[in-house]
Amino acid sequence: MKQSLLLLALALLLVSAASWAGSQAVYVKTVPGDLDTVYGAVYSALEEERFWVVFEVDMGSRMSGIAERWGEDYNRSGLSGVKSMVFCNLDWTNRLANTDPDMLALCPLHLSLYQKEGNTSVVLLRPSVIAADSPAREVAAELETQLIGIVDAALAPE
């Protein structure tokens, strides 16, 4: 079982290595498609794995509501949408709390999605980076592997 998990983790690291280009602290997965479709797929995949989405926000709509105040500083990246979701899994929360209560800072977790030029990107802070100096680093790395696996599976071509 542990060997299978290790092989899965290694495979996921190799597959997602290209997404580390911007920052090792942020996992990025970009796929062709519109924001709402990708958002729905990620939302469903998280919930299927008992990561309950407890809060959703359409950041793009809220930002566009104050675009006039920002003037030329509004949306310089040319994004056509930004959404975020906050989610939690109590089993992982308990494991982190048991290992290092300070890592409860990870709970609940969140990710954001943005659309640009027909592609949608999912961005997620890597729990393993946040917990790098914590006794919970191994638990955080396992959590990260599961989250990346969920996102990758949700966005895999059919």
Phi, psi and omega per residue, in radians:
M1 nan -0.865 3.140
K2 -1.099 -0.656 3.137
Q3 -1.140 -0.686 3.110
S4 -1.113 -0.736 3.114
L5 -1.136 -0.688 3.116
L6 -1.112 -0.756 3.107
L7 -1.123 -0.700 3.103
L8 -1.105 -0.782 3.127
A9 -1.065 -0.757 3.127
L10 -1.101 -0.769 3.129
A11 -1.076 -0.756 3.134
L12 -1.130 -0.673 3.110
L13 -1.116 -0.727 3.139
L14 -1.175 -0.734 -3.118
V15 -1.152 -0.660 -3.074
S16 -1.658 0.116 -3.097
A17 -1.003 -0.628 -3.137
A18 -1.123 -0.464 -3.111
S19 -1.371 -0.077 -3.130
W20 -1.486 -0.019 -3.000
A21 -0.985 -0.711 -3.077
G22 -1.315 -0.819 -3.095
S23 -2.832 2.361 3.091
Q24 -1.204 -0.306 -3.119
A25 -1.432 -0.243 -3.064
V26 -2.166 2.179 2.994
Y27 -1.468 2.327 3.127
V28 -2.262 2.246 3.049
K29 -2.219 2.072 -3.123
T30 -2.007 2.298 -3.138
V31 -2.371 2.688 3.022
P32 -1.200 2.473 3.093
G33 2.408 2.880 -3.092
D34 -1.483 2.705 -3.051
L35 -0.979 -0.827 -3.060
D36 -1.117 -0.679 3.126
T37 -1.164 -0.817 3.133
V38 -1.132 -0.749 3.111
Y39 -0.988 -0.836 3.140
G40 -1.054 -0.698 -3.138
A41 -1.165 -0.749 3.136
V42 -1.180 -0.769 3.126
Y43 -0.982 -0.902 -3.118
S44 -1.077 -0.742 -3.123
A45 -1.122 -0.728 3.096
L46 -1.076 -0.837 -3.108
E47 -1.122 -0.626 3.095
E48 -1.080 -0.496 3.135
E49 -1.706 0.297 3.083
R50 1.161 0.512 2.932
F51 -1.748 1.680 -3.001
W52 -1.374 2.210 3.095
V53 -1.355 2.057 -3.060
V54 -1.839 -0.218 3.141
F55 -2.773 2.438 3.093
E56 -2.304 2.520 3.084
V57 -2.505 2.350 3.065
D58 -1.596 1.530 -3.077
M59 -1.103 -0.654 -3.121
G60 -1.035 -0.792 3.123
S61 -1.131 -0.722 3.135
R62 -1.153 -0.688 3.126
M63 -1.168 -0.704 -3.127
S64 -1.141 -0.443 3.111
G65 -1.173 -0.345 3.118
I66 -2.114 0.381 -3.122
A67 -1.023 -0.651 -3.115
E68 -1.076 -0.680 3.133
R69 -1.107 -0.633 -3.113
W70 -1.449 -0.351 3.125
G71 1.011 -2.268 -3.077
E72 -1.198 -0.216 3.093
D73 -1.423 -0.139 -3.131
Y74 -1.285 2.165 2.958
N75 0.917 0.872 3.110
R76 -1.089 -0.417 3.136
S77 -1.389 -0.158 3.109
G78 1.229 0.620 3.135
L79 -1.348 2.458 3.128
S80 -1.747 0.078 3.060
G81 3.096 2.594 3.086
V82 -2.519 2.200 3.079
K83 -2.346 2.650 3.099
S84 -2.337 2.690 3.043
M85 -2.402 2.521 3.090
V86 -1.949 2.291 -3.055
F87 -2.490 2.833 -3.056
C88 -2.599 2.588 2.998
N89 -2.307 2.043 -3.017
L90 -1.167 -0.500 3.080
D91 -1.089 -0.799 3.116
W92 -1.189 -0.658 3.098
T93 -1.027 -0.800 3.129
N94 -1.102 -0.752 3.139
R95 -1.097 -0.749 3.105
L96 -1.121 -0.781 -3.135
A97 -1.093 -0.646 3.136
N98 -1.215 -0.525 -3.081
T99 -1.559 -0.775 3.121
D100 -2.775 1.758 -3.103
P101 -0.942 -0.468 3.103
D102 -1.106 -0.416 3.137
M103 -1.366 0.023 2.961
L104 -1.111 -0.199 3.029
A105 -1.046 -0.378 3.099
L106 -1.339 -0.329 -2.994
C107 -1.838 2.274 -0.069
P108 -1.308 2.811 3.108
L109 -1.434 2.902 3.043
H110 -2.634 2.768 2.988
L111 -2.533 2.796 3.117
S112 -2.234 2.731 3.082
L113 -2.282 2.525 3.052
Y114 -2.479 2.614 3.134
Q115 -1.975 2.392 3.090
K116 -2.635 2.220 3.063
E117 0.888 0.796 3.058
G118 1.416 0.010 3.097
N119 -2.034 2.615 3.070
T120 -2.096 2.348 3.117
S121 -1.965 2.421 3.013
V122 -1.836 2.255 3.134
V123 -2.170 2.388 -3.048
L124 -2.514 2.266 3.018
L125 -1.160 2.362 -3.110
R126 -1.404 1.995 3.108
P127 -0.969 -0.586 -3.117
S128 -1.135 -0.553 3.122
V129 -1.275 -0.741 3.134
I130 -1.108 -0.660 -3.085
A131 -1.685 0.289 -3.041
A132 -0.967 -0.612 -3.109
D133 -1.847 0.339 -3.068
S134 -1.898 2.671 2.993
P135 -1.066 -0.292 -3.132
A136 -1.571 0.194 -3.051
R137 -1.032 -0.668 -3.141
E138 -1.214 -0.706 3.095
V139 -1.112 -0.764 3.126
A140 -1.101 -0.667 3.115
A141 -1.154 -0.693 3.083
E142 -1.115 -0.763 3.104
L143 -1.039 -0.805 3.126
E144 -1.042 -0.782 3.124
T145 -1.035 -0.749 3.126
Q146 -1.141 -0.780 -3.127
L147 -1.079 -0.784 3.114
I148 -1.105 -0.691 3.086
G149 -1.064 -0.714 3.125
I150 -1.117 -0.849 -3.133
V151 -1.100 -0.823 -3.137
D152 -1.040 -0.769 -3.139
A153 -1.143 -0.700 -3.129
A154 -1.124 -0.517 -3.040
L155 -1.872 0.132 3.116
A156 -1.188 2.448 3.096
P157 -1.056 2.494 -3.130
E158 -1.531 nan nan
